[in-house]
């Protein structure tokens, strides 16, 4: 299969990339970073942008900055690079579940967030941590940036808050609270396939928890719990918040049941990890 025709742009610096995106915004354009989602969509004619802006030659977008506050991941940081860095425990756990090594070698962390697939792992990690995505644009002869919180960034299935002409330049994943534990559990038909359902959990030292569920709604489904030890209550809460649909792979009823089971598993593991961290 071949993609539909498009005009190819390969800017060499961030300013040129933003100016190019501003110029093609009215006509419609797509940013190419890892391309592990975009290229198949082009080849299957599920997307037909008239312009493709390749940012792989843009300097300064491949940084991974670790501070006490969290981890900032640049737009060109590959899944595999972020996984090997091990800079954030929950992000590392999630990256090990993403597709296969050949995909992780090219796919990017920020690209996965912008793609906003409701069954993908990384949007749930950003959501459960309360992180944000930094967006840049060229307007009135100058560059401007804005940070969009995860709660506002994912607006629907395959839809995000990125506006025409904007470039997602980085994502910020806040650090876990000292003594907190985290876990990610999912069920897929085969390892590397998109999950039928999944849950990532963060349990804080005071016994509270936050969950983010994938595969059971148009965006990551976030649930806050006052008692991480109440596993039955947690299962009931995520099932009530879930809004899954039927498809070829699973019924809505099965997904709703599954997300409750996974919530219990994730909470137990996160609580154990937190206890080990506090006892170390």
Phi and psi restraints in degrees (value plus and minus 20) as a CYANA .aco file:
   2 UNK   PHI    -142.2  -102.2
   2 UNK   PSI     127.7   167.7
   3 UNK   PHI     -93.6   -53.6
   3 UNK   PSI     140.0   180.0
   4 UNK   PHI     -87.5   -47.5
   4 UNK   PSI     140.3   180.3
   5 UNK   PHI     -84.9   -44.9
   5 UNK   PSI     125.7   165.7
   6 UNK   PHI    -173.3  -133.3
   6 UNK   PSI     140.6   180.6
   7 UNK   PHI    -111.9   -71.9
   7 UNK   PSI     108.7   148.7
   8 UNK   PHI    -118.5   -78.5
   8 UNK   PSI     111.2   151.2
   9 UNK   PHI    -143.2  -103.2
   9 UNK   PSI     117.8   157.8
  10 UNK   PHI    -153.3  -113.3
  10 UNK   PSI      53.4    93.4
  11 UNK   PHI     -85.6   -45.6
  11 UNK   PSI     134.2   174.2
  12 UNK   PHI    -125.2   -85.2
  12 UNK   PSI     -30.7     9.3
  13 UNK   PHI    -164.1  -124.1
  13 UNK   PSI     147.2   187.2
  14 UNK   PHI     -83.3   -43.3
  14 UNK   PSI     -60.2   -20.2
  15 UNK   PHI     -80.7   -40.7
  15 UNK   PSI     -65.0   -25.0
  16 UNK   PHI     -84.1   -44.1
  16 UNK   PSI     -57.8   -17.8
  17 UNK   PHI     -83.4   -43.4
  17 UNK   PSI     -64.4   -24.4
  18 UNK   PHI     -88.3   -48.3
  18 UNK   PSI     -58.5   -18.5
  19 UNK   PHI     -85.5   -45.5
  19 UNK   PSI     -59.4   -19.4
  20 UNK   PHI     -83.9   -43.9
  20 UNK   PSI     -64.7   -24.7
  21 UNK   PHI     -82.7   -42.7
  21 UNK   PSI     -57.4   -17.4
  22 UNK   PHI     -84.9   -44.9
  22 UNK   PSI     -58.3   -18.3
  23 UNK   PHI     -88.7   -48.7
  23 UNK   PSI     -54.9   -14.9
  24 UNK   PHI    -119.3   -79.3
  24 UNK   PSI     -18.6    21.4
  25 UNK   PHI     -77.6   -37.6
  25 UNK   PSI     -61.1   -21.1
  26 UNK   PHI     -87.6   -47.6
  26 UNK   PSI     -54.1   -14.1
  27 UNK   PHI    -102.6   -62.6
  27 UNK   PSI     -44.8    -4.8
  28 UNK   PHI      81.4   121.4
  28 UNK   PSI     107.9   147.9
  29 UNK   PHI    -172.3  -132.3
  29 UNK   PSI     137.3   177.3
  30 UNK   PHI    -143.0  -103.0
  30 UNK   PSI     126.0   166.0
  31 UNK   PHI    -110.4   -70.4
  31 UNK   PSI     113.1   153.1
  32 UNK   PHI    -127.1   -87.1
  32 UNK   PSI      97.9   137.9
  33 UNK   PHI    -138.4   -98.4
  33 UNK   PSI    -108.4   -68.4
  34 UNK   PHI     -99.0   -59.0
  34 UNK   PSI     -57.7   -17.7
  35 UNK   PHI      56.8    96.8
  35 UNK   PSI     -13.5    26.5
  36 UNK   PHI     -94.1   -54.1
  36 UNK   PSI     -36.4     3.6
  37 UNK   PHI    -125.1   -85.1
  37 UNK   PSI     -61.3   -21.3
  38 UNK   PHI     -86.8   -46.8
  38 UNK   PSI     -66.2   -26.2
  39 UNK   PHI     -81.8   -41.8
  39 UNK   PSI     -66.6   -26.6
  40 UNK   PHI     -79.7   -39.7
  40 UNK   PSI     -57.8   -17.8
  41 UNK   PHI     -85.1   -45.1
  41 UNK   PSI     -58.1   -18.1
  42 UNK   PHI     -84.7   -44.7
  42 UNK   PSI     -67.1   -27.1
  43 UNK   PHI     -84.4   -44.4
  43 UNK   PSI     -51.3   -11.3
  44 UNK   PHI    -110.9   -70.9
  44 UNK   PSI     -13.1    26.9
  45 UNK   PHI      39.3    79.3
  45 UNK   PSI      10.2    50.2
  46 UNK   PHI    -105.4   -65.4
  46 UNK   PSI     -34.6     5.4
  47 UNK   PHI    -159.8  -119.8
  47 UNK   PSI     123.3   163.3
  48 UNK   PHI    -162.5  -122.5
  48 UNK   PSI      42.3    82.3
  49 UNK   PHI     -90.3   -50.3
  49 UNK   PSI     118.1   158.1
  50 UNK   PHI     -93.1   -53.1
  50 UNK   PSI     -37.0     3.0
  51 UNK   PHI    -153.0  -113.0
  51 UNK   PSI     120.0   160.0
  52 UNK   PHI    -144.3  -104.3
  52 UNK   PSI     100.8   140.8
  53 UNK   PHI    -127.9   -87.9
  53 UNK   PSI      85.8   125.8
  54 UNK   PHI    -105.4   -65.4
  54 UNK   PSI      95.9   135.9
  55 UNK   PHI    -119.8   -79.8
  55 UNK   PSI     -10.5    29.5
  56 UNK   PHI     -86.9   -46.9
  56 UNK   PSI     -39.7     0.3
  57 UNK   PHI    -115.2   -75.2
  57 UNK   PSI     -19.1    20.9
  58 UNK   PHI     -98.9   -58.9
  58 UNK   PSI     101.3   141.3
  59 UNK   PHI     -93.7   -53.7
  59 UNK   PSI     129.1   169.1
  60 UNK   PHI      70.4   110.4
  60 UNK   PSI     -19.4    20.6
  61 UNK   PHI    -123.1   -83.1
  61 UNK   PSI     -14.5    25.5
  62 UNK   PHI    -128.6   -88.6
  62 UNK   PSI       1.2    41.2
  63 UNK   PHI    -106.6   -66.6
  63 UNK   PSI     129.6   169.6
  64 UNK   PHI    -149.5  -109.5
  64 UNK   PSI      86.6   126.6
  65 UNK   PHI    -126.6   -86.6
  65 UNK   PSI     104.8   144.8
  66 UNK   PHI    -132.0   -92.0
  66 UNK   PSI     105.1   145.1
  67 UNK   PHI    -151.6  -111.6
  67 UNK   PSI     157.3   197.3
  68 UNK   PHI     -84.9   -44.9
  68 UNK   PSI     -45.0    -5.0
  69 UNK   PHI    -100.1   -60.1
  69 UNK   PSI     -46.3    -6.3
  70 UNK   PHI     138.1   178.1
  70 UNK   PSI    -180.4  -140.4
  71 UNK   PHI    -143.0  -103.0
  71 UNK   PSI     106.1   146.1
  72 UNK   PHI    -124.8   -84.8
  72 UNK   PSI     104.9   144.9
  73 UNK   PHI    -132.4   -92.4
  73 UNK   PSI     102.6   142.6
  74 UNK   PHI     -92.5   -52.5
  74 UNK   PSI     143.4   183.4
  75 UNK   PHI     -84.2   -44.2
  75 UNK   PSI     -41.3    -1.3
  76 UNK   PHI    -126.6   -86.6
  76 UNK   PSI      -8.9    31.1
  77 UNK   PHI     -94.9   -54.9
  77 UNK   PSI     101.0   141.0
  78 UNK   PHI     -96.0   -56.0
  78 UNK   PSI     136.0   176.0
  79 UNK   PHI     -73.1   -33.1
  79 UNK   PSI     -67.2   -27.2
  80 UNK   PHI     -84.6   -44.6
  80 UNK   PSI     -58.3   -18.3
  81 UNK   PHI     -85.6   -45.6
  81 UNK   PSI     -63.9   -23.9
  82 UNK   PHI     -85.8   -45.8
  82 UNK   PSI     -56.9   -16.9
  83 UNK   PHI     -85.1   -45.1
  83 UNK   PSI     -66.3   -26.3
  84 UNK   PHI     -86.2   -46.2
  84 UNK   PSI     -51.7   -11.7
  85 UNK   PHI     -84.5   -44.5
  85 UNK   PSI     -52.2   -12.2
  86 UNK   PHI      37.4    77.4
  86 UNK   PSI      12.9    52.9
  87 UNK   PHI     -96.5   -56.5
  87 UNK   PSI     -42.0    -2.0
  88 UNK   PHI    -158.4  -118.4
  88 UNK   PSI     101.6   141.6
  89 UNK   PHI     -79.4   -39.4
  89 UNK   PSI     -63.0   -23.0
  90 UNK   PHI     -91.8   -51.8
  90 UNK   PSI     -60.2   -20.2
  91 UNK   PHI     -80.8   -40.8
  91 UNK   PSI     -61.3   -21.3
  92 UNK   PHI     -83.3   -43.3
  92 UNK   PSI     -63.8   -23.8
  93 UNK   PHI     -79.4   -39.4
  93 UNK   PSI     -64.1   -24.1
  94 UNK   PHI     -86.8   -46.8
  94 UNK   PSI     -60.0   -20.0
  95 UNK   PHI     -83.9   -43.9
  95 UNK   PSI     -50.5   -10.5
  96 UNK   PHI     -87.2   -47.2
  96 UNK   PSI     -36.9     3.1
  97 UNK   PHI    -114.9   -74.9
  97 UNK   PSI     -28.1    11.9
  98 UNK   PHI     -99.0   -59.0
  98 UNK   PSI      93.3   133.3
  99 UNK   PHI      26.8    66.8
  99 UNK   PSI    -153.8  -113.8
 100 UNK   PHI    -148.7  -108.7
 100 UNK   PSI     143.1   183.1
 101 UNK   PHI     -72.8   -32.8
 101 UNK   PSI     -59.2   -19.2
 102 UNK   PHI     -84.9   -44.9
 102 UNK   PSI     -53.5   -13.5
 103 UNK   PHI     -92.8   -52.8
 103 UNK   PSI     -63.1   -23.1
 104 UNK   PHI     -86.5   -46.5
 104 UNK   PSI     -44.0    -4.0
 105 UNK   PHI     -89.9   -49.9
 105 UNK   PSI     -41.7    -1.7
 106 UNK   PHI    -136.0   -96.0
 106 UNK   PSI     -56.4   -16.4
 107 UNK   PHI     -83.6   -43.6
 107 UNK   PSI     130.2   170.2
 108 UNK   PHI    -132.8   -92.8
 108 UNK   PSI     131.1   171.1
 109 UNK   PHI     -82.5   -42.5
 109 UNK   PSI     -69.9   -29.9
 110 UNK   PHI     -86.4   -46.4
 110 UNK   PSI     -57.8   -17.8
 111 UNK   PHI     -80.2   -40.2
 111 UNK   PSI     -58.6   -18.6
 112 UNK   PHI     -84.0   -44.0
 112 UNK   PSI     -58.4   -18.4
 113 UNK   PHI     -85.9   -45.9
 113 UNK   PSI     -64.6   -24.6
 114 UNK   PHI     -86.1   -46.1
 114 UNK   PSI     -55.6   -15.6
 115 UNK   PHI     -82.3   -42.3
 115 UNK   PSI     -52.4   -12.4
 116 UNK   PHI      37.1    77.1
 116 UNK   PSI      20.6    60.6
 117 UNK   PHI     -92.5   -52.5
 117 UNK   PSI     106.3   146.3
 118 UNK   PHI     -87.3   -47.3
 118 UNK   PSI     -31.6     8.4
 119 UNK   PHI    -119.9   -79.9
 119 UNK   PSI     -17.9    22.1
 120 UNK   PHI    -104.2   -64.2
 120 UNK   PSI     132.7   172.7
 121 UNK   PHI     -97.7   -57.7
 121 UNK   PSI     -61.9   -21.9
 122 UNK   PHI     -86.9   -46.9
 122 UNK   PSI     -57.0   -17.0
 123 UNK   PHI     -77.5   -37.5
 123 UNK   PSI     -55.9   -15.9
 124 UNK   PHI     -87.2   -47.2
 124 UNK   PSI     -57.9   -17.9
 125 UNK   PHI     -84.1   -44.1
 125 UNK   PSI     -66.1   -26.1
 126 UNK   PHI     -80.8   -40.8
 126 UNK   PSI     -60.2   -20.2
 127 UNK   PHI     -88.4   -48.4
 127 UNK   PSI     -64.5   -24.5
 128 UNK   PHI     -89.2   -49.2
 128 UNK   PSI     -48.5    -8.5
 129 UNK   PHI    -107.5   -67.5
 129 UNK   PSI     -33.4     6.6
 130 UNK   PHI      51.3    91.3
 130 UNK   PSI      17.0    57.0
 131 UNK   PHI    -100.8   -60.8
 131 UNK   PSI    -190.8  -150.8
 132 UNK   PHI    -168.1  -128.1
 132 UNK   PSI     143.5   183.5
 133 UNK   PHI    -134.4   -94.4
 133 UNK   PSI     114.1   154.1
 134 UNK   PHI    -115.4   -75.4
 134 UNK   PSI     105.7   145.7
 135 UNK   PHI    -134.6   -94.6
 135 UNK   PSI     117.2   157.2
 136 UNK   PHI    -142.2  -102.2
 136 UNK   PSI     132.1   172.1
 137 UNK   PHI    -170.7  -130.7
 137 UNK   PSI     143.6   183.6
 138 UNK   PHI    -129.0   -89.0
 138 UNK   PSI     100.9   140.9
 139 UNK   PHI    -168.3  -128.3
 139 UNK   PSI     114.3   154.3
 140 UNK   PHI      34.2    74.2
 140 UNK   PSI      20.1    60.1
 141 UNK   PHI      56.1    96.1
 141 UNK   PSI      -5.7    34.3
 142 UNK   PHI    -167.3  -127.3
 142 UNK   PSI     138.7   178.7
 143 UNK   PHI    -109.1   -69.1
 143 UNK   PSI     118.6   158.6
 144 UNK   PHI    -151.7  -111.7
 144 UNK   PSI     132.5   172.5
 145 UNK   PHI    -151.0  -111.0
 145 UNK   PSI     134.8   174.8
 146 UNK   PHI    -165.1  -125.1
 146 UNK   PSI     125.6   165.6
 147 UNK   PHI    -123.3   -83.3
 147 UNK   PSI     107.8   147.8
 148 UNK   PHI    -133.7   -93.7
 148 UNK   PSI     100.2   140.2
 149 UNK   PHI     -84.1   -44.1
 149 UNK   PSI     131.4   171.4
 150 UNK   PHI     -75.6   -35.6
 150 UNK   PSI     -57.9   -17.9
 151 UNK   PHI     -81.9   -41.9
 151 UNK   PSI     -43.5    -3.5
 152 UNK   PHI    -128.5   -88.5
 152 UNK   PSI     -33.4     6.6
 153 UNK   PHI     -95.3   -55.3
 153 UNK   PSI     -62.5   -22.5
 154 UNK   PHI    -109.6   -69.6
 154 UNK   PSI      92.7   132.7
 155 UNK   PHI    -127.1   -87.1
 155 UNK   PSI     -30.7     9.3
 156 UNK   PHI     153.3   193.3
 156 UNK   PSI     156.5   196.5
 157 UNK   PHI     -81.4   -41.4
 157 UNK   PSI     102.4   142.4
 158 UNK   PHI      41.4    81.4
 158 UNK   PSI       6.7    46.7
 159 UNK   PHI    -153.1  -113.1
 159 UNK   PSI     115.7   155.7
 160 UNK   PHI    -153.6  -113.6
 160 UNK   PSI     158.6   198.6
 161 UNK   PHI    -102.4   -62.4
 161 UNK   PSI     -15.6    24.4
 162 UNK   PHI     -87.1   -47.1
 162 UNK   PSI     105.0   145.0
 163 UNK   PHI    -113.7   -73.7
 163 UNK   PSI     139.2   179.2
 164 UNK   PHI     -73.6   -33.6
 164 UNK   PSI     112.4   152.4
 165 UNK   PHI      70.9   110.9
 165 UNK   PSI     -26.6    13.4
 166 UNK   PHI    -115.0   -75.0
 166 UNK   PSI     131.5   171.5
 167 UNK   PHI    -143.4  -103.4
 167 UNK   PSI     106.5   146.5
 168 UNK   PHI     -97.4   -57.4
 168 UNK   PSI      89.3   129.3
 169 UNK   PHI    -114.9   -74.9
 169 UNK   PSI     -41.4    -1.4
 170 UNK   PHI    -186.4  -146.4
 170 UNK   PSI     147.0   187.0
 171 UNK   PHI    -153.6  -113.6
 171 UNK   PSI     123.8   163.8
 172 UNK   PHI    -136.4   -96.4
 172 UNK   PSI     105.1   145.1
 173 UNK   PHI    -130.6   -90.6
 173 UNK   PSI      87.1   127.1
 174 UNK   PHI     -79.5   -39.5
 174 UNK   PSI     126.2   166.2
 175 UNK   PHI     -87.6   -47.6
 175 UNK   PSI     132.7   172.7
 176 UNK   PHI     -90.0   -50.0
 176 UNK   PSI     127.0   167.0
 177 UNK   PHI     -81.3   -41.3
 177 UNK   PSI     124.1   164.1
 178 UNK   PHI     -78.5   -38.5
 178 UNK   PSI     109.3   149.3
 179 UNK   PHI      67.7   107.7
 179 UNK   PSI     -20.6    19.4
 180 UNK   PHI    -104.0   -64.0
 180 UNK   PSI     137.3   177.3
 181 UNK   PHI    -142.9  -102.9
 181 UNK   PSI     135.8   175.8
 182 UNK   PHI    -161.9  -121.9
 182 UNK   PSI     133.1   173.1
 183 UNK   PHI    -175.3  -135.3
 183 UNK   PSI     137.8   177.8
 184 UNK   PHI    -159.7  -119.7
 184 UNK   PSI     101.5   141.5
 185 UNK   PHI    -146.4  -106.4
 185 UNK   PSI     119.5   159.5
 186 UNK   PHI    -169.1  -129.1
 186 UNK   PSI     144.8   184.8
 187 UNK   PHI    -146.0  -106.0
 187 UNK   PSI     105.0   145.0
 188 UNK   PHI    -149.3  -109.3
 188 UNK   PSI     135.9   175.9
 189 UNK   PHI     -84.0   -44.0
 189 UNK   PSI     -56.7   -16.7
 190 UNK   PHI    -158.3  -118.3
 190 UNK   PSI     129.2   169.2
 191 UNK   PHI     -79.0   -39.0
 191 UNK   PSI     110.6   150.6
 192 UNK   PHI      79.4   119.4
 192 UNK   PSI     -40.2    -0.2
 193 UNK   PHI     -93.7   -53.7
 193 UNK   PSI     141.6   181.6
 194 UNK   PHI     -81.7   -41.7
 194 UNK   PSI     121.8   161.8
 195 UNK   PHI     -91.3   -51.3
 195 UNK   PSI     122.4   162.4
 196 UNK   PHI     -86.7   -46.7
 196 UNK   PSI     -56.4   -16.4
 197 UNK   PHI    -184.0  -144.0
 197 UNK   PSI     135.2   175.2
 198 UNK   PHI    -177.6  -137.6
 198 UNK   PSI     136.8   176.8
 199 UNK   PHI    -160.9  -120.9
 199 UNK   PSI     108.4   148.4
 200 UNK   PHI    -129.9   -89.9
 200 UNK   PSI     124.8   164.8
 201 UNK   PHI    -155.6  -115.6
 201 UNK   PSI     123.6   163.6
 202 UNK   PHI    -145.2  -105.2
 202 UNK   PSI     104.6   144.6
 203 UNK   PHI    -133.4   -93.4
 203 UNK   PSI     104.6   144.6
 204 UNK   PHI    -109.5   -69.5
 204 UNK   PSI     142.5   182.5
 205 UNK   PHI     -80.3   -40.3
 205 UNK   PSI     -44.2    -4.2
 206 UNK   PHI    -106.5   -66.5
 206 UNK   PSI     -12.0    28.0
 207 UNK   PHI      70.2   110.2
 207 UNK   PSI     -16.7    23.3
 208 UNK   PHI    -107.2   -67.2
 208 UNK   PSI     146.2   186.2
 209 UNK   PHI    -167.5  -127.5
 209 UNK   PSI     135.5   175.5
 210 UNK   PHI    -152.8  -112.8
 210 UNK   PSI     114.4   154.4
 211 UNK   PHI    -140.4  -100.4
 211 UNK   PSI     127.9   167.9
 212 UNK   PHI    -151.8  -111.8
 212 UNK   PSI     107.0   147.0
 213 UNK   PHI    -130.8   -90.8
 213 UNK   PSI     122.2   162.2
 214 UNK   PHI    -137.8   -97.8
 214 UNK   PSI     135.4   175.4
 215 UNK   PHI      59.5    99.5
 215 UNK   PSI     -14.6    25.4
 216 UNK   PHI    -149.7  -109.7
 216 UNK   PSI       3.4    43.4
 217 UNK   PHI    -197.1  -157.1
 217 UNK   PSI     151.7   191.7
 218 UNK   PHI     -91.7   -51.7
 218 UNK   PSI     -40.1    -0.1
 219 UNK   PHI    -159.0  -119.0
 219 UNK   PSI     149.6   189.6
 220 UNK   PHI     -75.9   -35.9
 220 UNK   PSI     112.5   152.5
 221 UNK   PHI    -114.4   -74.4
 221 UNK   PSI      93.4   133.4
 222 UNK   PHI    -121.9   -81.9
 222 UNK   PSI     113.1   153.1
 223 UNK   PHI    -152.3  -112.3
 223 UNK   PSI     108.6   148.6
 224 UNK   PHI    -122.0   -82.0
 224 UNK   PSI     117.5   157.5
 225 UNK   PHI    -145.7  -105.7
 225 UNK   PSI     119.0   159.0
 226 UNK   PHI    -102.0   -62.0
 226 UNK   PSI     -45.6    -5.6
 227 UNK   PHI    -150.5  -110.5
 227 UNK   PSI      80.7   120.7
 228 UNK   PHI     -87.1   -47.1
 228 UNK   PSI     -38.7     1.3
 229 UNK   PHI    -102.5   -62.5
 229 UNK   PSI     -31.5     8.5
 230 UNK   PHI    -106.6   -66.6
 230 UNK   PSI      63.8   103.8
 231 UNK   PHI     -89.8   -49.8
 231 UNK   PSI     -55.9   -15.9
 232 UNK   PHI     -85.6   -45.6
 232 UNK   PSI     -62.1   -22.1
 233 UNK   PHI     -84.6   -44.6
 233 UNK   PSI     -57.6   -17.6
 234 UNK   PHI     -84.5   -44.5
 234 UNK   PSI     -64.7   -24.7
 235 UNK   PHI     -80.6   -40.6
 235 UNK   PSI     -63.1   -23.1
 236 UNK   PHI     -84.8   -44.8
 236 UNK   PSI     -58.0   -18.0
 237 UNK   PHI     -87.0   -47.0
 237 UNK   PSI     -63.9   -23.9
 238 UNK   PHI     -92.1   -52.1
 238 UNK   PSI     -53.5   -13.5
 239 UNK   PHI     -86.9   -46.9
 239 UNK   PSI     -56.2   -16.2
 240 UNK   PHI     -89.8   -49.8
 240 UNK   PSI     -54.5   -14.5
 241 UNK   PHI    -100.3   -60.3
 241 UNK   PSI     -43.9    -3.9
 242 UNK   PHI     -89.1   -49.1
 242 UNK   PSI     128.7   168.7
 243 UNK   PHI    -159.1  -119.1
 243 UNK   PSI      43.3    83.3
 244 UNK   PHI     -96.7   -56.7
 244 UNK   PSI     146.2   186.2
 245 UNK   PHI    -142.8  -102.8
 245 UNK   PSI     146.9   186.9
 246 UNK   PHI    -104.4   -64.4
 246 UNK   PSI     124.7   164.7
 247 UNK   PHI    -171.9  -131.9
 247 UNK   PSI    -188.6  -148.6
 248 UNK   PHI     -85.7   -45.7
 248 UNK   PSI     -42.2    -2.2
 249 UNK   PHI    -115.9   -75.9
 249 UNK   PSI     -49.9    -9.9
 250 UNK   PHI    -184.4  -144.4
 250 UNK   PSI     133.6   173.6
 251 UNK   PHI    -103.9   -63.9
 251 UNK   PSI     142.8   182.8
 252 UNK   PHI     -82.3   -42.3
 252 UNK   PSI     -59.2   -19.2
 253 UNK   PHI     -83.6   -43.6
 253 UNK   PSI     -60.8   -20.8
 254 UNK   PHI     -86.0   -46.0
 254 UNK   PSI     -62.9   -22.9
 255 UNK   PHI     -82.9   -42.9
 255 UNK   PSI     -60.1   -20.1
 256 UNK   PHI     -85.2   -45.2
 256 UNK   PSI     -61.6   -21.6
 257 UNK   PHI     -83.4   -43.4
 257 UNK   PSI     -65.6   -25.6
 258 UNK   PHI     -82.6   -42.6
 258 UNK   PSI     -61.4   -21.4
 259 UNK   PHI     -85.6   -45.6
 259 UNK   PSI     -50.0   -10.0
 260 UNK   PHI     -87.6   -47.6
 260 UNK   PSI     -62.1   -22.1
 261 UNK   PHI     -83.0   -43.0
 261 UNK   PSI     -65.1   -25.1
 262 UNK   PHI     -86.7   -46.7
 262 UNK   PSI     -52.4   -12.4
 263 UNK   PHI     -80.5   -40.5
 263 UNK   PSI     -63.6   -23.6
 264 UNK   PHI     -82.6   -42.6
 264 UNK   PSI     -62.7   -22.7
 265 UNK   PHI     -83.4   -43.4
 265 UNK   PSI     -66.2   -26.2
 266 UNK   PHI     -84.6   -44.6
 266 UNK   PSI     -60.5   -20.5
 267 UNK   PHI     -85.6   -45.6
 267 UNK   PSI     -61.8   -21.8
 268 UNK   PHI     -82.2   -42.2
 268 UNK   PSI     -65.3   -25.3
 269 UNK   PHI     -86.9   -46.9
 269 UNK   PSI     -62.6   -22.6
 270 UNK   PHI     -83.5   -43.5
 270 UNK   PSI     -60.3   -20.3
 271 UNK   PHI     -84.6   -44.6
 271 UNK   PSI     -61.5   -21.5
 272 UNK   PHI     -83.0   -43.0
 272 UNK   PSI     -64.4   -24.4
 273 UNK   PHI     -82.1   -42.1
 273 UNK   PSI     -61.8   -21.8
 274 UNK   PHI     -83.5   -43.5
 274 UNK   PSI     -60.1   -20.1
 275 UNK   PHI     -84.6   -44.6
 275 UNK   PSI     -60.8   -20.8
 276 UNK   PHI     -82.8   -42.8
 276 UNK   PSI     -62.2   -22.2
 277 UNK   PHI     -82.5   -42.5
 277 UNK   PSI     -59.8   -19.8
 278 UNK   PHI     -92.7   -52.7
 278 UNK   PSI     -49.0    -9.0
 279 UNK   PHI    -105.5   -65.5
 279 UNK   PSI     -35.4     4.6
